[in-house]
């Protein structure tokens, strides 16, 4: 149970780091600030929802399948995100670079299929996990649409 909670805490940190990245992109690409700000706010919401999921885990109503997501994988992703924040601050990135990075990060996250990563043992937990999955898929599609739109003009 402790390792599940540690992994949840790390996943919250991951979402908060994505929020920082998107906030940095909003600053860097202010002509598209509304898009990046929306993503940043959605990452705040994701972090809060994962905290709620941690409560289900704490109660034994849900678990994380550690074969689907590992602490090391999350840490590697967080290191990559931090590198992208640094790159953005240095002025190295173009808008299409930032969109491509965002698309790849979000695609990797959604490829994990939330219902395969988190298992609910109660109806309430299963419903919460399904709802979270829908929210994350909608978030991914929003990113994908923006990326595809700009990819055509790059």
PyMOL commands that place a pseudoatom at each C-alpha (Angstrom):
pseudoatom trace, name=CA, resn=UNK, resi=1, chain=A, elem=C, hetatm=0, pos=[0.000, 0.000, 0.000]
pseudoatom trace, name=CA, resn=UNK, resi=2, chain=A, elem=C, hetatm=0, pos=[2.822, 2.414, 0.870]
pseudoatom trace, name=CA, resn=UNK, resi=3, chain=A, elem=C, hetatm=0, pos=[4.469, 2.008, -2.537]
pseudoatom trace, name=CA, resn=UNK, resi=4, chain=A, elem=C, hetatm=0, pos=[1.092, 2.634, -4.232]
pseudoatom trace, name=CA, resn=UNK, resi=5, chain=A, elem=C, hetatm=0, pos=[0.764, 5.870, -2.298]
pseudoatom trace, name=CA, resn=UNK, resi=6, chain=A, elem=C, hetatm=0, pos=[4.364, 6.854, -3.101]
pseudoatom trace, name=CA, resn=UNK, resi=7, chain=A, elem=C, hetatm=0, pos=[3.681, 6.235, -6.769]
pseudoatom trace, name=CA, resn=UNK, resi=8, chain=A, elem=C, hetatm=0, pos=[0.486, 8.293, -6.554]
pseudoatom trace, name=CA, resn=UNK, resi=9, chain=A, elem=C, hetatm=0, pos=[2.409, 11.138, -4.924]
pseudoatom trace, name=CA, resn=UNK, resi=10, chain=A, elem=C, hetatm=0, pos=[4.960, 10.939, -7.719]
pseudoatom trace, name=CA, resn=UNK, resi=11, chain=A, elem=C, hetatm=0, pos=[2.169, 10.990, -10.317]
pseudoatom trace, name=CA, resn=UNK, resi=12, chain=A, elem=C, hetatm=0, pos=[0.785, 14.131, -8.655]
pseudoatom trace, name=CA, resn=UNK, resi=13, chain=A, elem=C, hetatm=0, pos=[4.263, 15.688, -8.872]
pseudoatom trace, name=CA, resn=UNK, resi=14, chain=A, elem=C, hetatm=0, pos=[4.377, 14.665, -12.540]
pseudoatom trace, name=CA, resn=UNK, resi=15, chain=A, elem=C, hetatm=0, pos=[1.096, 16.440, -13.273]
pseudoatom trace, name=CA, resn=UNK, resi=16, chain=A, elem=C, hetatm=0, pos=[2.300, 19.515, -11.393]
pseudoatom trace, name=CA, resn=UNK, resi=17, chain=A, elem=C, hetatm=0, pos=[5.501, 19.492, -13.424]
pseudoatom trace, name=CA, resn=UNK, resi=18, chain=A, elem=C, hetatm=0, pos=[3.429, 19.370, -16.622]
pseudoatom trace, name=CA, resn=UNK, resi=19, chain=A, elem=C, hetatm=0, pos=[1.498, 22.346, -15.269]
pseudoatom trace, name=CA, resn=UNK, resi=20, chain=A, elem=C, hetatm=0, pos=[4.825, 24.190, -14.899]
pseudoatom trace, name=CA, resn=UNK, resi=21, chain=A, elem=C, hetatm=0, pos=[5.850, 23.250, -18.434]
pseudoatom trace, name=CA, resn=UNK, resi=22, chain=A, elem=C, hetatm=0, pos=[2.594, 24.505, -19.921]
pseudoatom trace, name=CA, resn=UNK, resi=23, chain=A, elem=C, hetatm=0, pos=[2.769, 27.678, -17.844]
pseudoatom trace, name=CA, resn=UNK, resi=24, chain=A, elem=C, hetatm=0, pos=[6.264, 28.234, -19.234]
pseudoatom trace, name=CA, resn=UNK, resi=25, chain=A, elem=C, hetatm=0, pos=[4.984, 27.616, -22.762]
pseudoatom trace, name=CA, resn=UNK, resi=26, chain=A, elem=C, hetatm=0, pos=[2.180, 30.142, -22.162]
pseudoatom trace, name=CA, resn=UNK, resi=27, chain=A, elem=C, hetatm=0, pos=[4.827, 32.704, -21.211]
pseudoatom trace, name=CA, resn=UNK, resi=28, chain=A, elem=C, hetatm=0, pos=[7.103, 31.777, -24.112]
pseudoatom trace, name=CA, resn=UNK, resi=29, chain=A, elem=C, hetatm=0, pos=[4.404, 31.544, -26.783]
pseudoatom trace, name=CA, resn=UNK, resi=30, chain=A, elem=C, hetatm=0, pos=[2.020, 34.229, -25.596]
pseudoatom trace, name=CA, resn=UNK, resi=31, chain=A, elem=C, hetatm=0, pos=[0.240, 34.339, -28.964]
pseudoatom trace, name=CA, resn=UNK, resi=32, chain=A, elem=C, hetatm=0, pos=[-1.065, 30.872, -28.019]
pseudoatom trace, name=CA, resn=UNK, resi=33, chain=A, elem=C, hetatm=0, pos=[-1.247, 31.611, -24.314]
pseudoatom trace, name=CA, resn=UNK, resi=34, chain=A, elem=C, hetatm=0, pos=[-4.910, 30.654, -24.028]
pseudoatom trace, name=CA, resn=UNK, resi=35, chain=A, elem=C, hetatm=0, pos=[-4.204, 27.122, -25.254]
pseudoatom trace, name=CA, resn=UNK, resi=36, chain=A, elem=C, hetatm=0, pos=[-1.241, 26.634, -22.903]
pseudoatom trace, name=CA, resn=UNK, resi=37, chain=A, elem=C, hetatm=0, pos=[-3.074, 28.177, -19.967]
pseudoatom trace, name=CA, resn=UNK, resi=38, chain=A, elem=C, hetatm=0, pos=[-5.991, 25.811, -20.480]
pseudoatom trace, name=CA, resn=UNK, resi=39, chain=A, elem=C, hetatm=0, pos=[-3.590, 22.855, -20.510]
pseudoatom trace, name=CA, resn=UNK, resi=40, chain=A, elem=C, hetatm=0, pos=[-1.944, 24.127, -17.354]
pseudoatom trace, name=CA, resn=UNK, resi=41, chain=A, elem=C, hetatm=0, pos=[-5.299, 24.405, -15.579]
pseudoatom trace, name=CA, resn=UNK, resi=42, chain=A, elem=C, hetatm=0, pos=[-6.248, 20.917, -16.723]
pseudoatom trace, name=CA, resn=UNK, resi=43, chain=A, elem=C, hetatm=0, pos=[-2.995, 19.569, -15.274]
pseudoatom trace, name=CA, resn=UNK, resi=44, chain=A, elem=C, hetatm=0, pos=[-3.925, 21.160, -11.932]
pseudoatom trace, name=CA, resn=UNK, resi=45, chain=A, elem=C, hetatm=0, pos=[-7.225, 19.313, -12.121]
pseudoatom trace, name=CA, resn=UNK, resi=46, chain=A, elem=C, hetatm=0, pos=[-5.475, 16.040, -13.003]
pseudoatom trace, name=CA, resn=UNK, resi=47, chain=A, elem=C, hetatm=0, pos=[-3.173, 16.412, -9.993]
pseudoatom trace, name=CA, resn=UNK, resi=48, chain=A, elem=C, hetatm=0, pos=[-6.181, 16.936, -7.709]
pseudoatom trace, name=CA, resn=UNK, resi=49, chain=A, elem=C, hetatm=0, pos=[-7.936, 13.916, -9.173]
pseudoatom trace, name=CA, resn=UNK, resi=50, chain=A, elem=C, hetatm=0, pos=[-4.896, 11.718, -8.670]
pseudoatom trace, name=CA, resn=UNK, resi=51, chain=A, elem=C, hetatm=0, pos=[-4.835, 12.898, -5.055]
pseudoatom trace, name=CA, resn=UNK, resi=52, chain=A, elem=C, hetatm=0, pos=[-8.455, 11.781, -4.799]
pseudoatom trace, name=CA, resn=UNK, resi=53, chain=A, elem=C, hetatm=0, pos=[-7.502, 8.464, -6.370]
pseudoatom trace, name=CA, resn=UNK, resi=54, chain=A, elem=C, hetatm=0, pos=[-4.787, 8.113, -3.730]
pseudoatom trace, name=CA, resn=UNK, resi=55, chain=A, elem=C, hetatm=0, pos=[-7.557, 8.235, -1.138]
pseudoatom trace, name=CA, resn=UNK, resi=56, chain=A, elem=C, hetatm=0, pos=[-9.266, 5.268, -2.808]
pseudoatom trace, name=CA, resn=UNK, resi=57, chain=A, elem=C, hetatm=0, pos=[-5.946, 3.441, -2.725]
pseudoatom trace, name=CA, resn=UNK, resi=58, chain=A, elem=C, hetatm=0, pos=[-5.410, 4.336, 0.919]
pseudoatom trace, name=CA, resn=UNK, resi=59, chain=A, elem=C, hetatm=0, pos=[-8.814, 2.823, 1.736]
pseudoatom trace, name=CA, resn=UNK, resi=60, chain=A, elem=C, hetatm=0, pos=[-8.028, -0.328, -0.261]
pseudoatom trace, name=CA, resn=UNK, resi=61, chain=A, elem=C, hetatm=0, pos=[-10.718, 0.498, -2.837]
pseudoatom trace, name=CA, resn=UNK, resi=62, chain=A, elem=C, hetatm=0, pos=[-8.232, 0.816, -5.721]
pseudoatom trace, name=CA, resn=UNK, resi=63, chain=A, elem=C, hetatm=0, pos=[-4.650, 0.013, -6.679]
pseudoatom trace, name=CA, resn=UNK, resi=64, chain=A, elem=C, hetatm=0, pos=[-1.998, 0.874, -9.236]
pseudoatom trace, name=CA, resn=UNK, resi=65, chain=A, elem=C, hetatm=0, pos=[-0.812, -1.906, -11.523]
pseudoatom trace, name=CA, resn=UNK, resi=66, chain=A, elem=C, hetatm=0, pos=[2.936, -1.544, -11.130]
pseudoatom trace, name=CA, resn=UNK, resi=67, chain=A, elem=C, hetatm=0, pos=[3.516, -3.535, -14.297]
pseudoatom trace, name=CA, resn=UNK, resi=68, chain=A, elem=C, hetatm=0, pos=[1.860, -0.713, -16.248]
pseudoatom trace, name=CA, resn=UNK, resi=69, chain=A, elem=C, hetatm=0, pos=[3.622, 2.226, -14.547]
pseudoatom trace, name=CA, resn=UNK, resi=70, chain=A, elem=C, hetatm=0, pos=[6.768, 2.315, -12.447]
pseudoatom trace, name=CA, resn=UNK, resi=71, chain=A, elem=C, hetatm=0, pos=[8.398, 4.880, -10.217]
pseudoatom trace, name=CA, resn=UNK, resi=72, chain=A, elem=C, hetatm=0, pos=[11.462, 4.846, -12.486]
pseudoatom trace, name=CA, resn=UNK, resi=73, chain=A, elem=C, hetatm=0, pos=[9.367, 5.530, -15.605]
pseudoatom trace, name=CA, resn=UNK, resi=74, chain=A, elem=C, hetatm=0, pos=[7.636, 8.483, -13.932]
pseudoatom trace, name=CA, resn=UNK, resi=75, chain=A, elem=C, hetatm=0, pos=[10.973, 9.874, -12.752]
pseudoatom trace, name=CA, resn=UNK, resi=76, chain=A, elem=C, hetatm=0, pos=[12.428, 9.581, -16.260]
pseudoatom trace, name=CA, resn=UNK, resi=77, chain=A, elem=C, hetatm=0, pos=[9.412, 11.420, -17.651]
pseudoatom trace, name=CA, resn=UNK, resi=78, chain=A, elem=C, hetatm=0, pos=[9.753, 14.128, -14.996]
pseudoatom trace, name=CA, resn=UNK, resi=79, chain=A, elem=C, hetatm=0, pos=[13.435, 14.569, -15.871]
pseudoatom trace, name=CA, resn=UNK, resi=80, chain=A, elem=C, hetatm=0, pos=[12.472, 14.971, -19.538]
pseudoatom trace, name=CA, resn=UNK, resi=81, chain=A, elem=C, hetatm=0, pos=[9.778, 17.516, -18.665]
pseudoatom trace, name=CA, resn=UNK, resi=82, chain=A, elem=C, hetatm=0, pos=[12.256, 19.496, -16.586]
pseudoatom trace, name=CA, resn=UNK, resi=83, chain=A, elem=C, hetatm=0, pos=[14.698, 19.493, -19.517]
pseudoatom trace, name=CA, resn=UNK, resi=84, chain=A, elem=C, hetatm=0, pos=[11.938, 20.917, -21.720]
pseudoatom trace, name=CA, resn=UNK, resi=85, chain=A, elem=C, hetatm=0, pos=[11.237, 23.692, -19.218]
pseudoatom trace, name=CA, resn=UNK, resi=86, chain=A, elem=C, hetatm=0, pos=[14.936, 24.606, -19.320]
pseudoatom trace, name=CA, resn=UNK, resi=87, chain=A, elem=C, hetatm=0, pos=[14.969, 24.474, -23.135]
pseudoatom trace, name=CA, resn=UNK, resi=88, chain=A, elem=C, hetatm=0, pos=[11.934, 26.738, -23.333]
pseudoatom trace, name=CA, resn=UNK, resi=89, chain=A, elem=C, hetatm=0, pos=[13.439, 29.274, -20.939]
pseudoatom trace, name=CA, resn=UNK, resi=90, chain=A, elem=C, hetatm=0, pos=[16.617, 29.354, -23.033]
pseudoatom trace, name=CA, resn=UNK, resi=91, chain=A, elem=C, hetatm=0, pos=[14.577, 30.241, -26.127]
pseudoatom trace, name=CA, resn=UNK, resi=92, chain=A, elem=C, hetatm=0, pos=[15.551, 27.074, -28.015]
pseudoatom trace, name=CA, resn=UNK, resi=93, chain=A, elem=C, hetatm=0, pos=[12.031, 25.955, -28.883]
pseudoatom trace, name=CA, resn=UNK, resi=94, chain=A, elem=C, hetatm=0, pos=[9.662, 26.969, -31.627]
pseudoatom trace, name=CA, resn=UNK, resi=95, chain=A, elem=C, hetatm=0, pos=[5.909, 26.679, -31.201]
pseudoatom trace, name=CA, resn=UNK, resi=96, chain=A, elem=C, hetatm=0, pos=[5.769, 23.513, -33.306]
pseudoatom trace, name=CA, resn=UNK, resi=97, chain=A, elem=C, hetatm=0, pos=[8.591, 22.030, -31.188]
pseudoatom trace, name=CA, resn=UNK, resi=98, chain=A, elem=C, hetatm=0, pos=[6.607, 22.756, -28.030]
pseudoatom trace, name=CA, resn=UNK, resi=99, chain=A, elem=C, hetatm=0, pos=[3.441, 21.296, -29.533]
pseudoatom trace, name=CA, resn=UNK, resi=100, chain=A, elem=C, hetatm=0, pos=[5.309, 18.205, -30.695]
pseudoatom trace, name=CA, resn=UNK, resi=101, chain=A, elem=C, hetatm=0, pos=[6.851, 17.679, -27.246]
pseudoatom trace, name=CA, resn=UNK, resi=102, chain=A, elem=C, hetatm=0, pos=[3.460, 18.163, -25.612]
pseudoatom trace, name=CA, resn=UNK, resi=103, chain=A, elem=C, hetatm=0, pos=[1.786, 15.793, -28.035]
pseudoatom trace, name=CA, resn=UNK, resi=104, chain=A, elem=C, hetatm=0, pos=[4.398, 13.086, -27.427]
pseudoatom trace, name=CA, resn=UNK, resi=105, chain=A, elem=C, hetatm=0, pos=[4.202, 13.453, -23.627]
pseudoatom trace, name=CA, resn=UNK, resi=106, chain=A, elem=C, hetatm=0, pos=[0.421, 13.336, -23.581]
pseudoatom trace, name=CA, resn=UNK, resi=107, chain=A, elem=C, hetatm=0, pos=[0.313, 10.456, -26.076]
pseudoatom trace, name=CA, resn=UNK, resi=108, chain=A, elem=C, hetatm=0, pos=[2.674, 8.425, -23.902]
pseudoatom trace, name=CA, resn=UNK, resi=109, chain=A, elem=C, hetatm=0, pos=[0.459, 9.088, -20.898]
pseudoatom trace, name=CA, resn=UNK, resi=110, chain=A, elem=C, hetatm=0, pos=[-2.811, 8.128, -22.588]
pseudoatom trace, name=CA, resn=UNK, resi=111, chain=A, elem=C, hetatm=0, pos=[-1.237, 5.056, -24.209]
pseudoatom trace, name=CA, resn=UNK, resi=112, chain=A, elem=C, hetatm=0, pos=[-1.003, 3.678, -20.678]
pseudoatom trace, name=CA, resn=UNK, resi=113, chain=A, elem=C, hetatm=0, pos=[-4.812, 3.430, -20.687]
pseudoatom trace, name=CA, resn=UNK, resi=114, chain=A, elem=C, hetatm=0, pos=[-5.954, 4.642, -17.295]
pseudoatom trace, name=CA, resn=UNK, resi=115, chain=A, elem=C, hetatm=0, pos=[-8.192, 1.630, -16.667]
pseudoatom trace, name=CA, resn=UNK, resi=116, chain=A, elem=C, hetatm=0, pos=[-5.183, -0.660, -17.141]
pseudoatom trace, name=CA, resn=UNK, resi=117, chain=A, elem=C, hetatm=0, pos=[-3.010, 1.373, -14.789]
pseudoatom trace, name=CA, resn=UNK, resi=118, chain=A, elem=C, hetatm=0, pos=[-5.566, 1.861, -12.016]
pseudoatom trace, name=CA, resn=UNK, resi=119, chain=A, elem=C, hetatm=0, pos=[-7.828, -0.921, -10.773]
pseudoatom trace, name=CA, resn=UNK, resi=120, chain=A, elem=C, hetatm=0, pos=[-10.964, -0.154, -8.793]
pseudoatom trace, name=CA, resn=UNK, resi=121, chain=A, elem=C, hetatm=0, pos=[-12.384, -2.634, -6.283]
pseudoatom trace, name=CA, resn=UNK, resi=122, chain=A, elem=C, hetatm=0, pos=[-15.586, -0.735, -5.531]
pseudoatom trace, name=CA, resn=UNK, resi=123, chain=A, elem=C, hetatm=0, pos=[-18.204, 0.709, -7.850]
pseudoatom trace, name=CA, resn=UNK, resi=124, chain=A, elem=C, hetatm=0, pos=[-17.319, 4.213, -6.679]
pseudoatom trace, name=CA, resn=UNK, resi=125, chain=A, elem=C, hetatm=0, pos=[-13.617, 3.689, -7.401]
pseudoatom trace, name=CA, resn=UNK, resi=126, chain=A, elem=C, hetatm=0, pos=[-14.303, 2.119, -10.807]
pseudoatom trace, name=CA, resn=UNK, resi=127, chain=A, elem=C, hetatm=0, pos=[-16.597, 5.023, -11.730]
pseudoatom trace, name=CA, resn=UNK, resi=128, chain=A, elem=C, hetatm=0, pos=[-13.985, 7.523, -10.623]
pseudoatom trace, name=CA, resn=UNK, resi=129, chain=A, elem=C, hetatm=0, pos=[-11.297, 5.791, -12.685]
pseudoatom trace, name=CA, resn=UNK, resi=130, chain=A, elem=C, hetatm=0, pos=[-13.569, 5.711, -15.776]
pseudoatom trace, name=CA, resn=UNK, resi=131, chain=A, elem=C, hetatm=0, pos=[-14.330, 9.415, -15.338]
pseudoatom trace, name=CA, resn=UNK, resi=132, chain=A, elem=C, hetatm=0, pos=[-10.634, 10.208, -14.969]
pseudoatom trace, name=CA, resn=UNK, resi=133, chain=A, elem=C, hetatm=0, pos=[-9.900, 8.182, -18.097]
pseudoatom trace, name=CA, resn=UNK, resi=134, chain=A, elem=C, hetatm=0, pos=[-12.477, 10.191, -20.040]
pseudoatom trace, name=CA, resn=UNK, resi=135, chain=A, elem=C, hetatm=0, pos=[-11.026, 13.480, -18.810]
pseudoatom trace, name=CA, resn=UNK, resi=136, chain=A, elem=C, hetatm=0, pos=[-7.499, 12.440, -19.760]
pseudoatom trace, name=CA, resn=UNK, resi=137, chain=A, elem=C, hetatm=0, pos=[-8.619, 11.263, -23.193]
pseudoatom trace, name=CA, resn=UNK, resi=138, chain=A, elem=C, hetatm=0, pos=[-10.405, 14.567, -23.818]
pseudoatom trace, name=CA, resn=UNK, resi=139, chain=A, elem=C, hetatm=0, pos=[-7.243, 16.415, -22.706]
pseudoatom trace, name=CA, resn=UNK, resi=140, chain=A, elem=C, hetatm=0, pos=[-5.143, 14.339, -25.111]
pseudoatom trace, name=CA, resn=UNK, resi=141, chain=A, elem=C, hetatm=0, pos=[-7.530, 14.968, -28.007]
pseudoatom trace, name=CA, resn=UNK, resi=142, chain=A, elem=C, hetatm=0, pos=[-7.393, 18.721, -27.339]
pseudoatom trace, name=CA, resn=UNK, resi=143, chain=A, elem=C, hetatm=0, pos=[-3.580, 18.578, -27.575]
pseudoatom trace, name=CA, resn=UNK, resi=144, chain=A, elem=C, hetatm=0, pos=[-3.680, 16.343, -30.644]
pseudoatom trace, name=CA, resn=UNK, resi=145, chain=A, elem=C, hetatm=0, pos=[-6.057, 18.700, -32.469]
pseudoatom trace, name=CA, resn=UNK, resi=146, chain=A, elem=C, hetatm=0, pos=[-3.837, 21.721, -31.808]
pseudoatom trace, name=CA, resn=UNK, resi=147, chain=A, elem=C, hetatm=0, pos=[-0.710, 19.806, -32.789]
pseudoatom trace, name=CA, resn=UNK, resi=148, chain=A, elem=C, hetatm=0, pos=[-2.221, 18.469, -36.024]
pseudoatom trace, name=CA, resn=UNK, resi=149, chain=A, elem=C, hetatm=0, pos=[-3.507, 21.922, -36.951]
pseudoatom trace, name=CA, resn=UNK, resi=150, chain=A, elem=C, hetatm=0, pos=[-0.036, 23.472, -36.597]
pseudoatom trace, name=CA, resn=UNK, resi=151, chain=A, elem=C, hetatm=0, pos=[1.761, 20.481, -38.058]
pseudoatom trace, name=CA, resn=UNK, resi=152, chain=A, elem=C, hetatm=0, pos=[0.103, 21.151, -41.425]
pseudoatom trace, name=CA, resn=UNK, resi=153, chain=A, elem=C, hetatm=0, pos=[1.647, 24.629, -41.542]
pseudoatom trace, name=CA, resn=UNK, resi=154, chain=A, elem=C, hetatm=0, pos=[5.101, 23.742, -40.200]
for i in range(1, 154): cmd.bond("trace and resi %d" % i, "trace and resi %d" % (i + 1))
show_as sticks, trace
zoom trace
